[in-house]
Amino acid sequence: MYQKYRGKVEFLLVYIREAHATDGWQLPVNERQEVLLPIAKSQDEKEDHATACVRKLNIEFPAVVDNMDNTTELNYSAWPDRLYLVGKDGRITYKSGPGPQGFKPPELEAAIRKELAGK
């Protein structure tokens, strides 16, 4: 979707926290893929985790990092992850269910097309 709408829609990853930290809820798939990150103890460490996430997942668009108080996570009900579309007017025009099961790419794409059409 990023490739399709690049230049028309600004994409942004907001890294909130490690979903499957080694000292939290570690999953076997993370061990197999060597995604072994502890819960961040500082903002610098959280930023390092975000960098590793972007690199490991080959994310091509910009990423920002939530603060240690998890303000963005709390304000946007972002745990474990979620997709949002913010309209040109700064209002949320689409909010997915909790991911990854709640991700419905066709719904997000329909919202993008609607926003681009000015509806």
N, CA, C and O atoms as CSV, one atom per row, in Angstrom:
chain,resi,resn,atom,element,x,y,z
A,1,MET,N,N,0.834,-1.181,0.000
A,1,MET,CA,C,0.000,0.000,0.000
A,1,MET,C,C,0.886,1.255,0.000
A,1,MET,O,O,0.570,2.258,-0.641
A,2,TYR,N,N,1.982,1.171,0.724
A,2,TYR,CA,C,2.901,2.308,0.739
A,2,TYR,C,C,3.383,2.625,-0.669
A,2,TYR,O,O,3.389,3.785,-1.079
A,3,GLN,N,N,3.789,1.591,-1.413
A,3,GLN,CA,C,4.279,1.818,-2.773
A,3,GLN,C,C,3.198,2.437,-3.648
A,3,GLN,O,O,3.488,3.306,-4.469
A,4,LYS,N,N,1.971,2.004,-3.482
A,4,LYS,CA,C,0.866,2.481,-4.306
A,4,LYS,C,C,0.501,3.936,-4.018
A,4,LYS,O,O,0.181,4.686,-4.941
A,5,TYR,N,N,0.545,4.343,-2.750
A,5,TYR,CA,C,0.074,5.680,-2.365
A,5,TYR,C,C,1.210,6.624,-1.947
A,5,TYR,O,O,0.965,7.741,-1.492
A,6,ARG,N,N,2.419,6.170,-2.105
A,6,ARG,CA,C,3.592,6.990,-1.789
A,6,ARG,C,C,3.505,8.311,-2.545
A,6,ARG,O,O,3.225,8.326,-3.744
A,7,GLY,N,N,3.740,9.404,-1.857
A,7,GLY,CA,C,3.676,10.722,-2.475
A,7,GLY,C,C,2.288,11.341,-2.430
A,7,GLY,O,O,2.137,12.547,-2.620
A,8,LYS,N,N,1.277,10.519,-2.178
A,8,LYS,CA,C,-0.098,11.019,-2.060
A,8,LYS,C,C,-0.568,11.008,-0.618
A,8,LYS,O,O,-1.388,11.830,-0.209
A,9,VAL,N,N,-0.035,10.057,0.152
A,9,VAL,CA,C,-0.383,9.885,1.556
A,9,VAL,C,C,0.914,9.761,2.337
A,9,VAL,O,O,1.834,9.066,1.906
A,10,GLU,N,N,0.995,10.422,3.471
A,10,GLU,CA,C,2.181,10.303,4.309
A,10,GLU,C,C,2.021,9.092,5.222
A,10,GLU,O,O,1.057,9.002,5.982
A,11,PHE,N,N,2.967,8.167,5.145
A,11,PHE,CA,C,2.954,6.974,5.988
A,11,PHE,C,C,3.935,7.192,7.129
A,11,PHE,O,O,4.995,7.792,6.950
A,12,LEU,N,N,3.568,6.697,8.299
A,12,LEU,CA,C,4.395,6.877,9.487
A,12,LEU,C,C,4.181,5.691,10.416
A,12,LEU,O,O,3.044,5.314,10.702
A,13,LEU,N,N,5.267,5.113,10.881
A,13,LEU,CA,C,5.209,4.075,11.898
A,13,LEU,C,C,5.461,4.745,13.234
A,13,LEU,O,O,6.431,5.487,13.385
A,14,VAL,N,N,4.604,4.493,14.192
A,14,VAL,CA,C,4.834,4.973,15.556
A,14,VAL,C,C,5.170,3.745,16.390
A,14,VAL,O,O,4.306,2.912,16.663
A,15,TYR,N,N,6.421,3.642,16.788
A,15,TYR,CA,C,6.864,2.514,17.606
A,15,TYR,C,C,6.471,2.809,19.043
A,15,TYR,O,O,6.899,3.808,19.622
A,16,ILE,N,N,5.640,1.919,19.623
A,16,ILE,CA,C,5.178,2.177,20.984
A,16,ILE,C,C,5.974,1.387,22.026
A,16,ILE,O,O,6.434,1.948,23.021
A,17,ARG,N,N,6.131,0.084,21.790
A,17,ARG,CA,C,6.968,-0.739,22.668
A,17,ARG,C,C,7.107,-2.119,22.050
A,17,ARG,O,O,6.356,-2.491,21.148
A,18,GLU,N,N,8.067,-2.863,22.543
A,18,GLU,CA,C,8.298,-4.209,22.030
A,18,GLU,C,C,7.134,-5.110,22.424
A,18,GLU,O,O,6.843,-5.282,23.607
A,19,ALA,N,N,6.475,-5.681,21.427
A,19,ALA,CA,C,5.291,-6.510,21.681
A,19,ALA,C,C,5.637,-7.824,22.370
A,19,ALA,O,O,4.851,-8.327,23.173
A,20,HIS,N,N,6.789,-8.376,22.069
A,20,HIS,CA,C,7.135,-9.688,22.591
A,20,HIS,C,C,8.538,-9.661,23.196
A,20,HIS,O,O,9.450,-10.351,22.740
A,21,ALA,N,N,8.676,-8.854,24.222
A,21,ALA,CA,C,9.974,-8.685,24.884
A,21,ALA,C,C,10.435,-9.989,25.535
A,21,ALA,O,O,9.626,-10.800,25.984
A,22,THR,N,N,11.750,-10.165,25.574
A,22,THR,CA,C,12.316,-11.377,26.173
A,22,THR,C,C,11.975,-11.482,27.655
A,22,THR,O,O,11.877,-12.585,28.193
A,23,ASP,N,N,11.793,-10.344,28.316
A,23,ASP,CA,C,11.429,-10.355,29.731
A,23,ASP,C,C,9.938,-10.048,29.923
A,23,ASP,O,O,9.515,-9.556,30.970
A,24,GLY,N,N,9.163,-10.351,28.887
A,24,GLY,CA,C,7.724,-10.138,28.925
A,24,GLY,C,C,7.029,-11.336,28.297
A,24,GLY,O,O,7.120,-12.450,28.811
A,25,TRP,N,N,6.341,-11.113,27.198
A,25,TRP,CA,C,5.574,-12.147,26.520
A,25,TRP,C,C,6.303,-12.578,25.250
A,25,TRP,O,O,5.883,-12.229,24.147
A,26,GLN,N,N,7.376,-13.324,25.394
A,26,GLN,CA,C,8.202,-13.791,24.280
A,26,GLN,C,C,7.500,-14.934,23.549
A,26,GLN,O,O,6.949,-15.833,24.184
A,27,LEU,N,N,7.518,-14.899,22.239
A,27,LEU,CA,C,6.915,-15.949,21.428
A,27,LEU,C,C,7.998,-16.790,20.757
A,27,LEU,O,O,9.076,-16.280,20.453
A,28,PRO,N,N,7.721,-18.072,20.523
A,28,PRO,CA,C,8.708,-18.921,19.847
A,28,PRO,C,C,9.120,-18.379,18.475
A,28,PRO,O,O,10.278,-18.512,18.080
A,29,VAL,N,N,8.179,-17.771,17.748
A,29,VAL,CA,C,8.518,-17.222,16.428
A,29,VAL,C,C,9.589,-16.135,16.545
A,29,VAL,O,O,10.443,-16.010,15.667
A,30,ASN,N,N,9.545,-15.351,17.620
A,30,ASN,CA,C,10.577,-14.331,17.821
A,30,ASN,C,C,11.941,-14.970,18.035
A,30,ASN,O,O,12.955,-14.462,17.556
A,31,GLU,N,N,11.960,-16.071,18.747
A,31,GLU,CA,C,13.219,-16.776,18.965
A,31,GLU,C,C,13.754,-17.328,17.643
A,31,GLU,O,O,14.945,-17.211,17.357
A,32,ARG,N,N,12.881,-17.925,16.845
A,32,ARG,CA,C,13.311,-18.469,15.551
A,32,ARG,C,C,13.824,-17.366,14.632
A,32,ARG,O,O,14.786,-17.567,13.891
A,33,GLN,N,N,13.180,-16.197,14.681
A,33,GLN,CA,C,13.579,-15.086,13.816
A,33,GLN,C,C,14.649,-14.203,14.455
A,33,GLN,O,O,15.061,-13.196,13.881
A,34,GLU,N,N,15.089,-14.591,15.646
A,34,GLU,CA,C,16.114,-13.863,16.396
A,34,GLU,C,C,15.723,-12.416,16.659
A,34,GLU,O,O,16.543,-11.505,16.549
A,35,VAL,N,N,14.457,-12.223,17.010
A,35,VAL,CA,C,13.962,-10.923,17.459
A,35,VAL,C,C,13.907,-11.031,18.979
A,35,VAL,O,O,12.889,-11.417,19.553
A,36,LEU,N,N,15.005,-10.687,19.609
A,36,LEU,CA,C,15.165,-10.904,21.046
A,36,LEU,C,C,15.500,-9.588,21.733
A,36,LEU,O,O,16.666,-9.248,21.935
A,37,LEU,N,N,14.454,-8.861,22.083
A,37,LEU,CA,C,14.624,-7.541,22.691
A,37,LEU,C,C,13.957,-7.501,24.059
A,37,LEU,O,O,12.805,-7.913,24.193
A,38,PRO,N,N,14.663,-7.013,25.077
A,38,PRO,CA,C,14.038,-6.854,26.392
A,38,PRO,C,C,13.178,-5.587,26.417
A,38,PRO,O,O,13.249,-4.760,25.508
A,39,ILE,N,N,12.381,-5.447,27.450
A,39,ILE,CA,C,11.615,-4.213,27.637
A,39,ILE,C,C,12.608,-3.061,27.749
A,39,ILE,O,O,13.567,-3.141,28.516
A,40,ALA,N,N,12.383,-1.994,26.993
A,40,ALA,CA,C,13.297,-0.840,27.008
A,40,ALA,C,C,13.274,-0.169,28.380
A,40,ALA,O,O,12.216,0.036,28.976
A,41,LYS,N,N,14.457,0.163,28.858
A,41,LYS,CA,C,14.588,0.828,30.168
A,41,LYS,C,C,14.846,2.323,30.042
A,41,LYS,O,O,14.833,3.049,31.036
A,42,SER,N,N,15.083,2.786,28.800
A,42,SER,CA,C,15.351,4.206,28.561
A,42,SER,C,C,14.831,4.584,27.179
A,42,SER,O,O,14.541,3.716,26.356
A,43,GLN,N,N,14.716,5.874,26.936
A,43,GLN,CA,C,14.269,6.331,25.619
A,43,GLN,C,C,15.271,5.936,24.542
A,43,GLN,O,O,14.877,5.551,23.441
A,44,ASP,N,N,16.556,6.028,24.847
A,44,ASP,CA,C,17.577,5.625,23.871
A,44,ASP,C,C,17.434,4.153,23.506
A,44,ASP,O,O,17.542,3.784,22.336
A,45,GLU,N,N,17.193,3.320,24.503
A,45,GLU,CA,C,17.027,1.895,24.241
A,45,GLU,C,C,15.755,1.642,23.424
A,45,GLU,O,O,15.743,0.790,22.535
A,46,LYS,N,N,14.701,2.374,23.724
A,46,LYS,CA,C,13.454,2.245,22.958
A,46,LYS,C,C,13.679,2.657,21.500
A,46,LYS,O,O,13.153,2.023,20.585
A,47,GLU,N,N,14.447,3.700,21.291
A,47,GLU,CA,C,14.770,4.138,19.929
A,47,GLU,C,C,15.616,3.092,19.205
A,47,GLU,O,O,15.443,2.873,18.006
A,48,ASP,N,N,16.526,2.449,19.929
A,48,ASP,CA,C,17.315,1.363,19.336
A,48,ASP,C,C,16.415,0.195,18.928
A,48,ASP,O,O,16.612,-0.405,17.871
A,49,HIS,N,N,15.428,-0.124,19.767
A,49,HIS,CA,C,14.473,-1.190,19.446
A,49,HIS,C,C,13.685,-0.833,18.180
A,49,HIS,O,O,13.475,-1.678,17.310
A,50,ALA,N,N,13.259,0.418,18.091
A,50,ALA,CA,C,12.506,0.871,16.913
A,50,ALA,C,C,13.357,0.745,15.656
A,50,ALA,O,O,12.869,0.312,14.612
A,51,THR,N,N,14.615,1.120,15.753
A,51,THR,CA,C,15.528,1.008,14.615
A,51,THR,C,C,15.668,-0.449,14.189
A,51,THR,O,O,15.661,-0.754,12.997
A,52,ALA,N,N,15.795,-1.348,15.163
A,52,ALA,CA,C,15.902,-2.774,14.851
A,52,ALA,C,C,14.618,-3.275,14.192
A,52,ALA,O,O,14.675,-4.078,13.260
A,53,CYS,N,N,13.478,-2.814,14.661
A,53,CYS,CA,C,12.180,-3.196,14.089
A,53,CYS,C,C,12.089,-2.755,12.631
A,53,CYS,O,O,11.731,-3.548,11.761
A,54,VAL,N,N,12.406,-1.520,12.373
A,54,VAL,CA,C,12.340,-0.975,11.016
A,54,VAL,C,C,13.273,-1.750,10.093
A,54,VAL,O,O,12.906,-2.086,8.967
A,55,ARG,N,N,14.456,-2.025,10.567
A,55,ARG,CA,C,15.445,-2.749,9.757
A,55,ARG,C,C,14.986,-4.188,9.498
A,55,ARG,O,O,15.019,-4.655,8.359
A,56,LYS,N,N,14.561,-4.885,10.546
A,56,LYS,CA,C,14.167,-6.293,10.429
A,56,LYS,C,C,12.941,-6.465,9.530
A,56,LYS,O,O,12.852,-7.437,8.780
A,57,LEU,N,N,11.996,-5.523,9.603
A,57,LEU,CA,C,10.766,-5.621,8.820
A,57,LEU,C,C,10.855,-4.914,7.469
A,57,LEU,O,O,9.885,-4.887,6.712
A,58,ASN,N,N,12.028,-4.338,7.169
A,58,ASN,CA,C,12.240,-3.628,5.901
A,58,ASN,C,C,11.199,-2.530,5.670
A,58,ASN,O,O,10.674,-2.386,4.567
A,59,ILE,N,N,10.914,-1.778,6.694
A,59,ILE,CA,C,9.940,-0.689,6.591
A,59,ILE,C,C,10.603,0.473,5.863
A,59,ILE,O,O,11.691,0.911,6.237
A,60,GLU,N,N,9.944,0.966,4.825
A,60,GLU,CA,C,10.534,1.973,3.953
A,60,GLU,C,C,10.099,3.397,4.277
A,60,GLU,O,O,10.629,4.343,3.695
A,61,PHE,N,N,9.162,3.570,5.180
A,61,PHE,CA,C,8.685,4.917,5.490
A,61,PHE,C,C,9.171,5.339,6.872
A,61,PHE,O,O,9.648,4.501,7.637
A,62,PRO,N,N,9.058,6.627,7.206
A,62,PRO,CA,C,9.597,7.138,8.463
A,62,PRO,C,C,8.971,6.491,9.696
A,62,PRO,O,O,7.818,6.057,9.682
A,63,ALA,N,N,9.755,6.442,10.742
A,63,ALA,CA,C,9.293,5.924,12.031
A,63,ALA,C,C,9.610,6.949,13.114
A,63,ALA,O,O,10.633,7.632,13.067
A,64,VAL,N,N,8.723,7.037,14.075
A,64,VAL,CA,C,8.940,7.849,15.269
A,64,VAL,C,C,8.717,6.942,16.471
A,64,VAL,O,O,8.156,5.855,16.338
A,65,VAL,N,N,9.154,7.388,17.638
A,65,VAL,CA,C,9.109,6.543,18.829
A,65,VAL,C,C,8.311,7.231,19.924
A,65,VAL,O,O,8.539,8.400,20.237
A,66,ASP,N,N,7.375,6.495,20.498
A,66,ASP,CA,C,6.592,6.976,21.628
A,66,ASP,C,C,7.528,7.242,22.815
A,66,ASP,O,O,8.627,6.691,22.879
A,67,ASN,N,N,7.092,8.076,23.736
A,67,ASN,CA,C,7.933,8.353,24.903
A,67,ASN,C,C,7.829,7.220,25.933
A,67,ASN,O,O,7.035,6.295,25.763
A,68,MET,N,N,8.614,7.296,26.975
A,68,MET,CA,C,8.652,6.246,27.982
A,68,MET,C,C,7.352,6.179,28.789
A,68,MET,O,O,7.072,5.162,29.423
A,69,ASP,N,N,6.567,7.240,28.772
A,69,ASP,CA,C,5.266,7.233,29.454
A,69,ASP,C,C,4.176,6.624,28.578
A,69,ASP,O,O,3.029,6.498,29.009
A,70,ASN,N,N,4.529,6.248,27.351
A,70,ASN,CA,C,3.605,5.618,26.406
A,70,ASN,C,C,2.386,6.489,26.097
A,70,ASN,O,O,1.269,5.985,25.983
A,71,THR,N,N,2.605,7.771,25.967
A,71,THR,CA,C,1.525,8.719,25.727
A,71,THR,C,C,0.745,8.403,24.454
A,71,THR,O,O,-0.486,8.401,24.469
A,72,THR,N,N,1.440,8.140,23.368
A,72,THR,CA,C,0.762,7.837,22.104
A,72,THR,C,C,-0.009,6.536,22.212
A,72,THR,O,O,-1.161,6.448,21.786
A,73,GLU,N,N,0.627,5.534,22.778
A,73,GLU,CA,C,-0.048,4.242,22.959
A,73,GLU,C,C,-1.354,4.408,23.727
A,73,GLU,O,O,-2.378,3.845,23.340
A,74,LEU,N,N,-1.325,5.166,24.796
A,74,LEU,CA,C,-2.515,5.358,25.623
A,74,LEU,C,C,-3.564,6.215,24.934
A,74,LEU,O,O,-4.752,5.899,24.994
A,75,ASN,N,N,-3.152,7.288,24.284
A,75,ASN,CA,C,-4.105,8.194,23.632
A,75,ASN,C,C,-4.774,7.585,22.406
A,75,ASN,O,O,-5.896,7.958,22.062
A,76,TYR,N,N,-4.091,6.646,21.742
A,76,TYR,CA,C,-4.617,6.073,20.508
A,76,TYR,C,C,-5.028,4.603,20.642
A,76,TYR,O,O,-5.319,3.951,19.640
A,77,SER,N,N,-5.055,4.082,21.860
A,77,SER,CA,C,-5.395,2.661,22.055
A,77,SER,C,C,-4.591,1.801,21.088
A,77,SER,O,O,-5.148,0.971,20.369
A,78,ALA,N,N,-3.301,2.003,21.076
A,78,ALA,CA,C,-2.447,1.434,20.039
A,78,ALA,C,C,-1.933,0.027,20.325
A,78,ALA,O,O,-1.339,-0.589,19.440
A,79,TRP,N,N,-2.137,-0.496,21.510
A,79,TRP,CA,C,-1.588,-1.814,21.832
A,79,TRP,C,C,-2.516,-2.902,21.332
A,79,TRP,O,O,-3.723,-2.764,21.532
A,80,PRO,N,N,-2.060,-3.973,20.698
A,80,PRO,CA,C,-0.663,-4.259,20.392
A,80,PRO,C,C,-0.186,-3.500,19.158
A,80,PRO,O,O,0.983,-3.121,19.081
A,81,ASP,N,N,-1.057,-3.278,18.212
A,81,ASP,CA,C,-0.753,-2.401,17.083
A,81,ASP,C,C,-2.070,-2.078,16.389
A,81,ASP,O,O,-3.071,-2.776,16.551
A,82,ARG,N,N,-2.039,-1.020,15.626
A,82,ARG,CA,C,-3.273,-0.530,15.019
A,82,ARG,C,C,-2.928,0.319,13.805
A,82,ARG,O,O,-1.845,0.901,13.732
A,83,LEU,N,N,-3.846,0.386,12.860
A,83,LEU,CA,C,-3.687,1.235,11.682
A,83,LEU,C,C,-4.628,2.427,11.804
A,83,LEU,O,O,-5.795,2.274,12.163
A,84,TYR,N,N,-4.115,3.603,11.506
A,84,TYR,CA,C,-4.920,4.823,11.506
A,84,TYR,C,C,-4.713,5.559,10.191
A,84,TYR,O,O,-3.652,5.479,9.572
A,85,LEU,N,N,-5.748,6.275,9.782
A,85,LEU,CA,C,-5.621,7.231,8.701
A,85,LEU,C,C,-6.078,8.562,9.257
A,85,LEU,O,O,-7.198,8.695,9.749
A,86,VAL,N,N,-5.207,9.537,9.174
A,86,VAL,CA,C,-5.523,10.886,9.620
A,86,VAL,C,C,-5.785,11.719,8.377
A,86,VAL,O,O,-4.951,11.783,7.473
A,87,GLY,N,N,-6.943,12.351,8.340
A,87,GLY,CA,C,-7.333,13.127,7.172
A,87,GLY,C,C,-6.568,14.420,7.046
A,87,GLY,O,O,-5.809,14.807,7.935
A,88,LYS,N,N,-6.779,15.078,5.929
A,88,LYS,CA,C,-6.113,16.364,5.663
A,88,LYS,C,C,-6.454,17.401,6.716
A,88,LYS,O,O,-5.683,18.330,6.956
A,89,ASP,N,N,-7.621,17.240,7.350
A,89,ASP,CA,C,-8.047,18.179,8.378
A,89,ASP,C,C,-7.496,17.836,9.763
A,89,ASP,O,O,-7.801,18.526,10.736
A,90,GLY,N,N,-6.681,16.766,9.862
A,90,GLY,CA,C,-6.074,16.374,11.126
A,90,GLY,C,C,-6.947,15.462,11.974
A,90,GLY,O,O,-6.565,15.096,13.086
A,91,ARG,N,N,-8.107,15.094,11.463
A,91,ARG,CA,C,-9.008,14.211,12.206
A,91,ARG,C,C,-8.807,12.762,11.753
A,91,ARG,O,O,-8.448,12.501,10.605
A,92,ILE,N,N,-9.042,11.844,12.662
A,92,ILE,CA,C,-8.928,10.429,12.336
A,92,ILE,C,C,-10.109,10.040,11.449
A,92,ILE,O,O,-11.269,10.218,11.820
A,93,THR,N,N,-9.791,9.509,10.272
A,93,THR,CA,C,-10.834,9.084,9.341
A,93,THR,C,C,-10.954,7.568,9.260
A,93,THR,O,O,-11.933,7.047,8.725
A,94,TYR,N,N,-9.963,6.862,9.787
A,94,TYR,CA,C,-10.026,5.403,9.820
A,94,TYR,C,C,-9.200,4.904,10.997
A,94,TYR,O,O,-8.104,5.399,11.258
A,95,LYS,N,N,-9.746,3.911,11.706
A,95,LYS,CA,C,-9.048,3.258,12.812
A,95,LYS,C,C,-9.333,1.770,12.698
A,95,LYS,O,O,-10.491,1.352,12.726
A,96,SER,N,N,-8.281,0.969,12.569
A,96,SER,CA,C,-8.461,-0.477,12.463
A,96,SER,C,C,-8.747,-1.071,13.829
A,96,SER,O,O,-8.617,-0.411,14.860
A,97,GLY,N,N,-9.137,-2.326,13.807
A,97,GLY,CA,C,-9.191,-3.083,15.045
A,97,GLY,C,C,-7.777,-3.408,15.480
A,97,GLY,O,O,-6.833,-3.180,14.724
A,98,PRO,N,N,-7.611,-3.939,16.687
A,98,PRO,CA,C,-6.271,-4.298,17.146
A,98,PRO,C,C,-5.631,-5.314,16.210
A,98,PRO,O,O,-6.258,-6.292,15.802
A,99,GLY,N,N,-4.371,-5.059,15.882
A,99,GLY,CA,C,-3.674,-5.927,14.953
A,99,GLY,C,C,-2.989,-7.077,15.634
A,99,GLY,O,O,-2.905,-7.138,16.860
A,100,PRO,N,N,-2.511,-7.970,14.840
A,100,PRO,CA,C,-2.656,-7.982,13.388
A,100,PRO,C,C,-4.004,-8.526,12.911
A,100,PRO,O,O,-4.366,-8.324,11.752
A,101,GLN,N,N,-4.756,-9.214,13.783
A,101,GLN,CA,C,-6.033,-9.782,13.344
A,101,GLN,C,C,-7.026,-8.709,12.902
A,101,GLN,O,O,-7.848,-8.959,12.020
A,102,GLY,N,N,-6.965,-7.533,13.493
A,102,GLY,CA,C,-7.903,-6.466,13.171
A,102,GLY,C,C,-7.537,-5.650,11.945
A,102,GLY,O,O,-8.278,-4.748,11.555
A,103,PHE,N,N,-6.402,-5.958,11.335
A,103,PHE,CA,C,-5.988,-5.218,10.144
A,103,PHE,C,C,-6.814,-5.678,8.950
A,103,PHE,O,O,-6.859,-6.867,8.635
A,104,LYS,N,N,-7.452,-4.746,8.306
A,104,LYS,CA,C,-8.254,-5.009,7.116
A,104,LYS,C,C,-7.761,-4.070,6.018
A,104,LYS,O,O,-8.340,-3.004,5.812
A,105,PRO,N,N,-6.688,-4.461,5.307
A,105,PRO,CA,C,-6.123,-3.581,4.285
A,105,PRO,C,C,-7.146,-3.024,3.298
A,105,PRO,O,O,-7.052,-1.848,2.947
A,106,PRO,N,N,-8.122,-3.813,2.832
A,106,PRO,CA,C,-9.096,-3.229,1.901
A,106,PRO,C,C,-9.892,-2.065,2.516
A,106,PRO,O,O,-10.241,-1.111,1.822
A,107,GLU,N,N,-10.171,-2.154,3.814
A,107,GLU,CA,C,-10.875,-1.053,4.489
A,107,GLU,C,C,-10.002,0.195,4.541
A,107,GLU,O,O,-10.473,1.301,4.276
A,108,LEU,N,N,-8.725,0.014,4.885
A,108,LEU,CA,C,-7.811,1.152,4.932
A,108,LEU,C,C,-7.660,1.762,3.546
A,108,LEU,O,O,-7.676,2.984,3.401
A,109,GLU,N,N,-7.515,0.928,2.536
A,109,GLU,CA,C,-7.357,1.449,1.174
A,109,GLU,C,C,-8.613,2.209,0.733
A,109,GLU,O,O,-8.508,3.242,0.072
A,110,ALA,N,N,-9.785,1.711,1.090
A,110,ALA,CA,C,-11.025,2.421,0.754
A,110,ALA,C,C,-11.062,3.780,1.442
A,110,ALA,O,O,-11.503,4.765,0.849
A,111,ALA,N,N,-10.604,3.840,2.682
A,111,ALA,CA,C,-10.559,5.108,3.408
A,111,ALA,C,C,-9.557,6.064,2.766
A,111,ALA,O,O,-9.812,7.266,2.693
A,112,ILE,N,N,-8.434,5.550,2.304
A,112,ILE,CA,C,-7.436,6.383,1.621
A,112,ILE,C,C,-8.025,6.945,0.338
A,112,ILE,O,O,-7.921,8.143,0.071
A,113,ARG,N,N,-8.643,6.078,-0.457
A,113,ARG,CA,C,-9.247,6.544,-1.718
A,113,ARG,C,C,-10.311,7.612,-1.457
A,113,ARG,O,O,-10.380,8.606,-2.180
A,114,LYS,N,N,-11.124,7.415,-0.447
A,114,LYS,CA,C,-12.164,8.377,-0.097
A,114,LYS,C,C,-11.543,9.717,0.309
A,114,LYS,O,O,-12.007,10.779,-0.105
A,115,GLU,N,N,-10.491,9.651,1.121
A,115,GLU,CA,C,-9.807,10.869,1.572
A,115,GLU,C,C,-9.185,11.604,0.381
A,115,GLU,O,O,-9.296,12.825,0.271
A,116,LEU,N,N,-8.539,10.859,-0.499
A,116,LEU,CA,C,-7.903,11.483,-1.668
A,116,LEU,C,C,-8.932,12.089,-2.615
A,116,LEU,O,O,-8.647,13.064,-3.309
A,117,ALA,N,N,-10.131,11.505,-2.641
A,117,ALA,CA,C,-11.192,12.039,-3.497
A,117,ALA,C,C,-11.885,13.256,-2.859
A,117,ALA,O,O,-12.715,13.918,-3.483
A,118,GLY,N,N,-11.518,13.527,-1.599
A,118,GLY,CA,C,-12.101,14.682,-0.920
A,118,GLY,C,C,-13.501,14.457,-0.390
A,118,GLY,O,O,-14.250,15.412,-0.185
A,119,LYS,N,N,-13.862,13.204,-0.166
A,119,LYS,CA,C,-15.200,12.881,0.323
A,119,LYS,C,C,-15.205,12.682,1.809
A,119,LYS,O,O,-16.253,12.403,2.391
